[in-house]
Amino acid sequence: MHHHRDLCERAVSPLEIAAGLEAHGLTDRTAARYRHRDVFALAEELYARTPARPAGSAAAVPPPPGPDTEARAGWTLLALLPGAAALATAGLLLVTEGALGGGARAAVIVTGALLACLALRFCLGRGPLRAPEGAGRAGMYACWLLSFAVYGEELIAQVVSGGPDGPWEAAPAPLLGLTAAVAPAAWCAHFYTVQAHRKLTGSRALEEFGAGVRPLLLAAVVLFLCALLPLLFLADLGLGGTGTPVSAAALGVLFFLARLLAAHGLPEPGTVALAAACVVEAAAPALVLAGRLPGLEPLARPVHALVAAGGPGAVPALACGAAALGLLLHASAALSRASAHTHPHTGA
């Protein structure tokens, strides 16, 4: 109690003390040295032994995630706005094809992109995707990854074939599909947060909570992927594409995991994963160009082999897929800690 006096005095529930003790490195084995069966039991005694708190302190308890219909309707509407802005822009471009000049079409694209970005900013400021501590430099890396999703495959194709030797053809379908997937991402994050909180309040040991919450993370990722793939396929079909959305799906899962971690107070791992994907995507054309120098031909062979096996889309698919897999493994450990689920932002 002396060592964790501040934690005990600030806590508004034994659960908050248990999460704080765990964050300081205490485990159930450590609690056994204090003659308690687990950290939860130790936290309950610390809470009971702490001097009486001021009246009204219970009001500071953050409401647990629950069926707040009005709140859910609010952030659901915000989550639909980015996809609506992108869909409206794409529809306007298709309807006016041949009627608008190049300058007018560019103005429509810029306006639609600004509206989608503004809607996304509002969406990420409320609900289950809100990151209370910010996302650091993740936004900068996300802009690179989205730009590469639009122009990257054409860039890789031209560089591998001896270029670049002309304007890069844009592939806007990934942007349309990913913006439309913001709403499913919010609902999957909400599902995970609510179920994890229920596991936390019903658990009596840290190991029990960790074992119960890991399958929930995998279920949330699978649910999001099941919603993302049809949206990407429909976006590609609607814009006249014929490609498979593997790389865009990997990017969507990477974004989802990074934002889920940030929403639970852990933005750094997602930022690192996004940066790693950017490095791989930037390194691919750089290696091909470097391989044209005398004596450096071996540098380009891995990229040529990858493109030969899976096409230009294999580069972003590998970059984002590997980063997403690594982030999933990290998230399964980081989000199995009780301290990641006791912040106010985990509410509905």
C-alpha positions, -999 to 999 in steps of 0.1 A, spaced: 0 0 0 29 23 7 45 17 -27 13 20 -46 -4 47 -24 -12 71 -53 -27 43 -74 -49 32 -45 -61 67 -36 -70 76 -72 -87 43 -79 -125 43 -81 -128 5 -82 -107 -26 -73 -105 -34 -110 -86 -1 -116 -61 -11 -89 -57 -46 -104 -49 -31 -138 -25 -7 -123 -7 -34 -104 -4 -55 -136 10 -25 -155 37 -22 -128 47 -58 -134 28 -76 -107 15 -111 -116 -6 -137 -98 26 -153 -87 37 -121 -71 3 -117 -54 8 -152 -39 38 -139 -19 14 -115 -2 -9 -145 6 -35 -137 -21 -46 -161 -47 -43 -136 -76 -39 -99 -84 -76 -93 -83 -79 -105 -47 -49 -83 -37 -65 -53 -54 -97 -59 -35 -79 -58 -2 -59 -27 -12 -91 -10 -22 -108 -19 11 -78 -8 32 -74 26 14 -88 55 36 -123 66 27 -125 85 -6 -143 119 -9 -180 118 -15 -189 117 -51 -157 99 -62 -178 71 -76 -192 95 -102 -157 95 -118 -160 58 -127 -161 55 -165 -192 39 -177 -186 4 -189 -193 -3 -226 -230 -9 -230 -260 -6 -252 -261 32 -254 -283 35 -284 -279 72 -289 -241 71 -286 -239 41 -310 -261 59 -335 -239 89 -334 -205 73 -340 -221 49 -366 -233 78 -386 -199 94 -384 -183 61 -395 -205 60 -426 -196 95 -437 -161 87 -452 -174 60 -474 -204 81 -484 -181 109 -495 -159 86 -515 -189 68 -531 -205 101 -540 -172 113 -556 -168 81 -576 -204 81 -587 -201 117 -599 -170 110 -619 -186 80 -635 -218 98 -644 -200 128 -658 -174 109 -677 -168 126 -710 -188 156 -700 -163 172 -677 -128 184 -687 -96 174 -670 -96 205 -647 -131 200 -636 -126 163 -629 -95 171 -609 -115 196 -588 -141 170 -581 -115 145 -570 -98 170 -547 -131 181 -532 -142 145 -526 -108 137 -511 -110 166 -487 -146 158 -477 -136 121 -471 -106 132 -450 -127 156 -430 -153 129 -423 -126 105 -413 -112 130 -389 -146 134 -372 -151 96 -372 -118 89 -355 -126 115 -328 -156 96 -314 -166 61 -307 -146 29 -305 -119 41 -329 -110 72 -309 -74 72 -298 -72 93 -266 -34 96 -267 -33 104 -304 -18 82 -331 16 99 -333 31 98 -368 7 71 -380 -12 95 -401 19 104 -422 26 67 -428 -10 60 -436 -10 87 -463 20 70 -479 4 35 -478 -28 48 -493 -9 66 -520 10 35 -528 -23 15 -529 -35 39 -557 -3 43 -577 21 17 -563 13 -13 -586 17 7 -617 50 22 -604 63 -13 -597 52 -26 -631 69 3 -649 102 1 -629 104 -37 -634 99 -34 -671 126 -8 -675 109 24 -667 94 45 -653 86 58 -687 52 75 -684 24 87 -661 13 62 -635 -22 50 -639 -43 54 -608 -63 26 -592 -88 43 -569 -108 11 -560 -87 4 -528 -95 39 -515 -132 35 -521 -133 1 -505 -112 11 -475 -132 42 -468 -164 22 -470 -149 -2 -445 -146 24 -417 -181 16 -405 -174 -22 -402 -141 -14 -385 -159 7 -359 -184 -20 -352 -158 -47 -349 -138 -25 -325 -169 -20 -305 -176 -57 -304 -141 -64 -292 -142 -37 -266 -175 -47 -251 -167 -84 -250 -132 -78 -236 -147 -57 -208 -172 -84 -199 -143 -109 -198 -124 -86 -175 -152 -80 -150 -159 -117 -149 -123 -129 -146 -107 -138 -113 -71 -142 -125 -49 -124 -151 -42 -157 -169 -79 -164 -171 -86 -130 -187 -57 -133 -211 -68 -167 -223 -104 -155 -228 -96 -122 -246 -72 -135 -272 -98 -154 -292 -119 -123 -291 -92 -103 -309 -89 -130 -336 -127 -130 -340 -128 -92 -344 -101 -93 -371 -119 -121 -390 -152 -103 -388 -136 -71 -401 -119 -91 -429 -152 -107 -439 -168 -72 -442 -137 -57 -459 -133 -82 -487 -168 -78 -503 -165 -40 -501 -131 -41 -519 -144 -65 -545 -175 -44 -552 -154 -12 -554 -131 -28 -578 -160 -42 -598 -178 -8 -599 -147 10 -611 -141 -15 -639 -111 -33 -623 -103 -70 -625 -76 -73 -598 -78 -93 -566 -79 -71 -535 -52 -90 -516 -29 -60 -510 -58 -37 -501 -72 -63 -477 -38 -66 -460 -36 -28 -457 -71 -27 -443 -63 -52 -416 -31 -34 -408 -50 -1 -404 -76 -18 -382 -51 -34 -358 -31 -2 -356 -62 18 -347 -75 -8 -323 -42 -7 -304 -42 32 -304 -78 32 -291 -66 12 -261 -38 35 -253 -11 17 -273 -3 38 -304 34 31 -308 33 -5 -321 8 4 -348 31 34 -358 61 11 -361 42 -15 -381 29 12 -406 64 26 -409 78 -9 -416 53 -14 -444 63 20 -459 100 10 -458 93 -22 -477 72 -5 -503 97 22 -508 126 -3 -509 111 -24 -537 115 2 -566 147 15 -550 163 -19 -552 152 -24 -588 167 10 -598 199 3 -578 202 -31 -595 208 -13 -628 242 0 -616 272 -22 -625 279 -49 -599 246 -43 -581 224 -66 -602 217 -90 -573 198 -63 -554 170 -64 -579 165 -101 -581 142 -106 -550 119 -79 -564 119 -94 -599 112 -128 -585 84 -115 -563 67 -97 -592 72 -127 -615 54 -149 -589 26 -127 -579 25 -96 -601 31 -60 -590 5 -63 -563 27 -88 -545 49 -61 -532 23 -41 -512 6 -74 -503 39 -87 -488 47 -54 -471 13 -49 -455 6 -85 -449 38 -91 -430 33 -59 -410 -3 -69 -402 7 -104 -391 34 -90 -368 11 -65 -353 -16 -91 -347 9 -112 -328 19 -82 -307 -17 -71 -302 -26 -106 -289 -1 -102 -261 -6 -64 -255 -44 -65 -254 -45 -95 -231 -33 -73 -203 -61 -59 -180 -45 -25 -180 -54 -21 -217 -91 -23 -210 -97 0 -181 -94 34 -198 -125 57 -202 -122 55 -240 -133 19 -240 -169 31 -234 -196 30 -261 
